[in-house]
Amino acid sequence: MAPLRGEDSRLVRPYLLAHERRDLAHEQHEQAKRQRSRRRALWLAVHGVDIGTRRIHGVEVVA
């Protein structure tokens, strides 16, 4: 049986919804951090600074 989703039922306790939202917010925060890191590495590379990116398009790169 699949777990209940808070949006599907009014009987789900509010603390369960808060937990789901916190997990989603954490995941979005981590994704934003990775995006900033990739953009920073690209900006630095354009300006001639190699910060040692080891993975490009999902492929491990050896320096």
MARZA-609123 format. One line per 4 residues: number of its first residue (from 1); their letters; for each residue x, y negated, z of N, C-alpha, C. Coordinates in steps of 0.1 Angstrom, whole numbers. Each point is the difference from the previous one (the first is absolute). Example, Ala and Ser with C-alpha at 12.3 -4.5 7.8 and 13.67 -1.06 7.14 Angstrom:
2
1 = as = 132:57:78:-9:-12:0:9:-12:0 ~ -4:-11:-7:9:-11:0:-8:-11:8 $
This chain:
63
1 = mapl = 8:12:0:-8:-12:0:9:-12:0 ~ -3:-10:-9:8:-12:-1:-3:-9:12 ~ 11:-8:4:-2:-9:12:-10:-11:-4 ~ -7:-5:10:-10:-11:-2:8:-13:-3 $
5 = rged = -6:-7:-9:5:-14:-3:-9:-9:7 ~ 5:-11:6:-7:-9:7:-10:-8:-9 ~ 3:-2:-12:-9:-7:-9:-12:8:-4 ~ 0:13:2:-11:8:-4:-11:2:11 $
9 = srlv = 4:-3:12:-10:3:11:1:-12:10 ~ -11:-3:6:0:-10:10:3:6:14 ~ 0:13:0:2:7:13:15:2:4 ~ 9:-4:-9:14:1:3:4:-11:10 $
13 = rpyl = 7:3:10:4:-10:10:10:-11:-6 ~ -1:-12:5:8:-11:-6:15:2:2 ~ 4:7:10:15:3:2:5:9:-11 ~ -8:8:-6:4:8:-11:3:-8:-13 $
17 = lahe = -9:-10:-2:1:-9:-11:13:-8:2 ~ 2:-5:12:12:-8:3:13:8:-3 ~ 0:12:3:12:9:-3:2:1:-15 ~ -11:2:-7:2:2:-15:5:-13:-6 $
21 = rrdl = -5:-12:5:4:-12:-6:14:-3:4 ~ 4:3:12:14:-2:4:10:8:-8 ~ -4:13:-3:9:8:-9:1:-6:-14 ~ -11:-5:-5:0:-6:-13:8:-12:0 $
25 = aheq = -1:-9:10:7:-12:1:15:3:1 ~ 4:10:7:14:4:1:6:5:-13 ~ -8:8:-7:4:5:-13:2:-12:-10 ~ -9:-9:0:1:-12:-9:12:-8:4 $
29 = heqa = 3:-2:13:11:-7:4:13:6:-5 ~ 1:14:2:12:7:-5:2:-1:-15 ~ -11:0:-7:1:-1:-15:4:-14:-4 ~ -4:-10:7:4:-14:-2:15:-2:3 $
33 = krqr = 5:7:10:14:-1:4:8:6:-11 ~ -4:12:-6:8:6:-10:0:-9:-13 ~ -12:-6:-3:-1:-9:-12:9:-12:2 ~ 1:-6:12:9:-11:2:14:4:-2 $
37 = srrr = 4:12:5:13:5:-1:4:2:-15 ~ -9:5:-7:3:2:-15:1:-13:-7 ~ -8:-9:3:1:-14:-6:12:-7:4 ~ 4:1:12:13:-6:5:12:6:-7 $
41 = alwl = 0:13:-1:11:7:-7:1:-5:-15 ~ -12:-1:-6:0:-4:-14:5:-15:-2 ~ -5:-8:9:4:-14:0:15:-2:2 ~ 6:8:9:14:-1:3:8:6:-12 $
45 = avhg = -5:11:-6:6:6:-12:1:-10:-12 ~ -11:-8:-1:0:-10:-11:11:-11:2 ~ 3:-2:13:10:-10:4:14:6:2 ~ 1:13:-4:13:6:0:4:7:13 $
49 = vdig = -9:2:9:3:6:13:-5:14:0 ~ 8:10:2:-4:14:1:-1:3:15 ~ -13:3:5:-2:4:14:0:15:1 ~ 3:7:-10:1:15:1:-13:7:-1 $
53 = trri = -9:-3:-9:-12:7:-2:4:14:-5 ~ -5:10:7:4:14:-4:-11:8:-7 ~ -11:-7:-2:-11:7:-7:-7:-10:-10 ~ 0:4:-12:-6:-9:-10:-10:8:-8 $
57 = hgve = -12:-4:0:-11:7:-7:-1:14:5 ~ 2:2:13:-2:13:6:12:9:-2 ~ 11:-4:-6:11:8:-3:12:-4:8 ~ 6:10:7:12:-3:8:11:-5:-9 $
61 = vva = 6:-12:4:11:-5:-8:13:1:8 ~ 10:5:-6:14:1:7:8:-12:-4 ~ 6:-7:10:7:-12:-3:14:3:-6 $
